[in-house]
């Protein structure tokens, strides 16, 4: 299985496509990223955001899959640059990434997030245990003015892959960062939804897949998976065992290593979610997006599966089998999202990126759209609205070398890195 990004993904020497810093950059750097982010920005005042892969992006054991997340460690994010442009100097403990109102605005979800989602359950599947999951979720939701979501109220539930609420897996700081990211993104997009966290006892496909099945057994109609590995000949068997759940929207991050397919994003039964760079813009929408790409070894995943059959709703001709991705959402750490985390790190707000962010975002959009029709595979739904105002067509950027084809290069209409586009409201996610 593919295990982790290569050494080329470290923050040093990154080639970024970010514009020059605003005049107020130094003031922002002096203010810092908040209690949890490194203070060396106070002296260096770097213009570009820097980041590192989270520990779970490097599996501890052979056969384990990698999470698809990266954490900002310094510099200025798009959110901070926008604050500078607006003449805002953040206080020491404020987040440095996009929050719920930003994400809802970017994807046309403000109205739906306020009025929809009640009674729906988004399941988050991750490996190992986060003992601070409920407390960290409470901090995030309280800061952003979202309603409380606790175990006591029934809004939040945390179980093992067998459904136990008391016998949870071994705690792991790296996967706890991933869990915080996933829980916060589900909350940001669907504040009224219930959240079910299902923790696998390890990051093997067998255990994570068992956790997916448990999530569905417990009633979740939306299941987010922010992990992946290299494809194998076993994938079609995994499809049948773990991901073939008609009437359930199962989202999977497309990967963070640039052009190239990984599993389970390649499963024909899931919605494969690519990643974009998201920034404010002087347009009617108010936002712009391009393919997330840092280097030849870091960026959103895409490509042709070597094993999985092409689902009937995919009509592109460059892959005889399954093409990744279907849709996309923000994933570039330089335009990253705000997350609260405390287990194994200094408690506070951090900024994260990676397609680990885009998968739970899209799961939240499906939840706002409502229960999928019986017998459906919801990955199909957005294709019916391709080319319409229900989706933001991402037409610029590339995530690797593929001879300039749509498999790694954005274009009008369907392309590998961003699929049929990003959400503009919920209508492309119903069916």
N, C-alpha and C positions, 0 to 999 in steps of 0.2 A: 504494500500500500504506500502511496505517497505520504511522507511523514511531516515535513515542515518546509518553510521557505529556506532558501539557501543563505549563506553568509552575506550575499549581496543585498539582503533586505535590511541590514542595519542602517541606522540613521546617518552615519558618517558618509559624506560624499554623495548624498542623494542628488539626482538631477530632477529638480522639480519644475513644474510648469506654472508655478504661482507667479503672479505679477509682483511688482515692487511694493514694499511695505508703505503704508500710509505715514504721513508726517508724525502722527501720534504714536507710532510703534514703540518708541523708547519709553513713553509713559506707560503703555500697556505692559511692557516687559518688566518695568519697575514694580508695577502692581502685582505681577506674578500670575500664575495659573490658578491659584487657590491653595488651600492648605495641603493638598495632596500632590502637587506638581513641583518638580525640581526648581529651586530658587536661583540657579545659576543664570537664568534669563535676566536677572537684575543687573548683572554686570556685562554680559555678552550682548544682550538685546538682539538676538538673531531675527532676521526677517522671516526665514522659512521655518515651518514646523518640522520638527524631527520626531522620530518615533522608534519603537522597538517592538518586535513580536512578543506577544504574551507568552508566558511559560508553557501553556498548553498547546501552543503551536509547534512545540518540539516534544513529541510523545516520549514518555519515560520508558516504555516497554515495547518490544518488537510486536508488531501486529496491531498496534493501536493507531487510531486516526488522530488527525490534528484539528484543533479548533482554528477558525479563520478570523482571528482578531489581532489588531495591532494597537498599542497604547502610545499616545503622544507623550513625549518626555521633555520637550522644550520648544522654543520658537513661538511663532504666532500662527494661530489657526485662522481660517476664513471668518469664523464667528468673531474673533477678536479684531481682525482687520476691519470688519464691518462696524464694530463698535467704535473703533478709532475714527472711521470715516464719519460716523454720526456724532463724534465729539464726546463719547462716553469713555470714562476711565473706570474700569471695574474695581470693585473692592477686593480685598485679599482672598476672600473665601468663595468668590463667585465662579461658576463654571466657565470653561473656555470653549465649549462645543455647543452645537445646536441643541435646543431643548424642544419640548413638545409643540409649542406654538410655531416654532420655525418649521418643523417637519410637517405639521398639519397644513401650514400655509403653502409649503413647497409642493405638496401633493394634492391640493384641493380638498382637504379632509376636515377643515375646521368645523363646518356644520355637522357633518356625519359623526365626528368624534364627540361632539357635544350631545347628540341626540340618539345615537345608535350604540349597539354592543351589549346592552343589558341582557343578562342571562346567557350570553355566549362565553365559551371557555377556550382560551388559547393555551395550548400545551407547549412548554419549552422542554426539549430533550437535550440533556447534557450529561457529561460523565463526572463521577465523583460527587462529593457533597460540599455545599456551601453552607456552613453553620450560621452565617450572618445574613442569609438571603432575605428573610422577612424584614429584619431590621434595616438593611440597606435599601430595600425597596421602599420602606416607609420614609426614609430620608429623602429619596428622590421624589417621591410623589408629594410629600409635604412641601418641599422647596418650590416645586412648580405648581402648587395649588391644585393638585389632583386629589380626588377623594381617596380616603384610606382604603387599603386592600390588605386585609389581615386574615390569618388563620381563624381567629375567633369569629369573624363575620362570615366566613365561608368563601370570601372572595379569593383568597390565596391558599393553595394547598401544595405541600411539598412531600413527595413520596419517592420510594425506591423503585427500581424496575419491576419489582414484584407487587407494588402498590402499598407497601408498608409505610406508615407515617412515623414509626419509631425506630425501625432497624434500617438506618440510612448508610450509604457507602462511606468509605474513608474520606475525610475532608481533604481538599486539595486547593491551595491558594491560586494556582494558575487557572484551573477550571472555575474557581469562584469569580475571577474577573470576567470570564466568559458568561457565566450565569448572570452576573449583575448587568452586563451589557444586554443580554437577551431579555431579561425581565423589564428593564427600563425602556427598551424600544417597544415592547408589546404594550406597556403602559402609555407611552407617548402617543401611540397611534390609536389605541382603543382604551381610553381611560375607564370606560364603564364595563369592560370585559372582566370576567374572572380569569385567574391565571393558575395553571397547573404546572408545577415544576416536577419533571420526572428525571431522577438521577440514576444513571446506569452505574454499575459497580466498577466498571472500567471503560476505557475508550475503544474497545474492540467493536467491530461491526455487529457481532453476535449480541453483545450486551446493549449497545445503543439501539439496535433493532428491536430487541425485546422491550426496551423502554418505549419505543414508538408504539408497539402493539399495546402496551399497558396504557398509554395515553388515550388511544382509541377506545380501549375497553372501558376506561373511566369516563367516556363520553365526550372527549374533546373532538370538535369538528375542524380544528385548525391546529396543526402541529409543526413547530419550527425546529429545524436542525441546522446548526451552524458549525459543521465539521465535515471533513472529507479526507480522502486518500486516493492513491492511484487506483485505476481500474484493475479488475482481475476477472478471470473466467468464472469466478463464483458469483458475479454480480447479478446475473439473471436469476440465480437461485435466491439471492438476497431480496430481489424484487418481489418475488412471490411470497417469501417468508415474512417480510417486514414492511413493505411499502405499498402493497396492493390493497388499498382501503377505499373502495368506491364511496363517494359522498363525503370524503374528508379531504380538506385542503392541506397537503403536506408540502411545506416549503423547505428548500435546501440551498445553502449558500454555494455559489459556483466555484469558490476557491480564490486564493490570494496570490497565486504564483504566476499570473499572466496566462497567456494562450496555452491551452492544453486542457483536456477533459479530466475530471475526477469524479469519484463516486462517493456518496449517493446522488450527487447532482445530476448524474447521467441516467438515473432511473427513469424509465418511461412513465412512471406513475406519480412523479412529483413535479412541483413547480420549481424549476431551477432559477435561482435569483442571482443575477449579475450585479456589478457595482459601478457607481458613477462618482464623479466629482461634482459637488453641488455648491453653487454660489448665488448670492443675490445679484439681480440684474435689472437694468432699466428697460423692462419689457412688460407687456400686458400681464404675463404670468408673474413677473417679479423675481424669477429665478432662472438660472441656466444650468445645464448639465452636459458633461462630456464623459467619455469612457475613462474610468479610473485606471491610470497606468503610471507607475513610478519608474520601472526599469524592465529589462527583459526577464527578470525573475520576480517581479512584484507588480501586481495589478489584478484586476478581475479575471476570473477564469472564463474560458469559452472553448468551443471546439467540438469535434466529432467523437462520439463514443465508439469504442472498438468492439463493444459487446451488446449493448442494449438496442433493441429494435426501435425503429422510428415510430412514434405515436401517429395516429391517423391525422391529427390536426396540424402537424408540421409538414409544410409543403416545400420547404427550401430544397434545393437540388445539390448543394455542395457536399452533403453528408448522406450516405445511404442508410446510416443508422441514426440514432438519437443525436440531436444538436443541442448544445448548451450555449446560451441560456434562453429562458422564456420571457422573463421581465427583469426589471432591475430597480435599484434604489441607491441612495447614497452609501458609499463605502470608503472613499478616499480619506485617510487619516487627516490630511491637510484641511479637509472640509468636514471634520469628524463630528461625532455626537457626544453629548454630555452624559456621563454615567457616574453613579455614586457607588463606591466600593470600600470595604474596610478589612476584609479577611486576608491577612498576610501582607498588607500594605498599610501605609499611613491613611487613616480614614479621611475620606473627602471626595471631591469631584475630580474626575479624570475625563480626558477626551479619548475616544476610541474610534477606530475605523476597521476596515476589512469587511468582507461579505458576511461576516457574522452579524453585522449591523443590518444589512439589507434583508436578510431572511426573516427575522422577526418583524421588521417593518411591513413586509408584504403579508405575513401571516395576520398581522393586525388589520390590514386593508381587507383581506378576505372576511375577517370577523365582522367588520363594519358592514360589509356587503350582505351578510346573512347566510344562513345555513345552505350549503350546496345541495343541489338536487340529488335525490337518491340515485345511486348507480353511476354518478358522474365522476370524472377525473378533472378537478378544477383547474389544472394546468391548461386545459383547453379554453377556458372562458376568455382570457385576454385576446386570444387569436381572433375571436369573432369581432372584436372591436379595433383590430389593427388598422392604423391609418385614420382613426377618428379622433375627435376631441376628448374621448375618454382616456387617452393615453398621451403622454409627452414623448414624442419621437426624438430619441437622442441620435444626432447625426454627425458628431465630430469625435475624433479620437481613435486610438488603436491600442490593443493590449499585447501586441507581439508581431512576429513575422509570419505571414501566411500568403505571401505573394500579392498582398493588397486586397484579398478577397473579403467578403462580408463576414467570414468566420472569425476574423480578429479585428476588423475595421468597421467602425460605425458608418451607417449610410441611412438614407431615407427608407423607411420600412423596416423589415426584420433584419437584424444582424446578430452575430454570436455574442458579443460582449454585453449588449443591453437588451436582447430579445426584441419584443415588439414595443418596448419603451417603459416608462415609469408611470405610476398612477396619476391620474387627474380626476379625483373623486373615486367613487366605488363602482361605477356602472360596468367597468371592464372586468370586474371580479365577481359577477353574479352569473348564475346559470343553474 
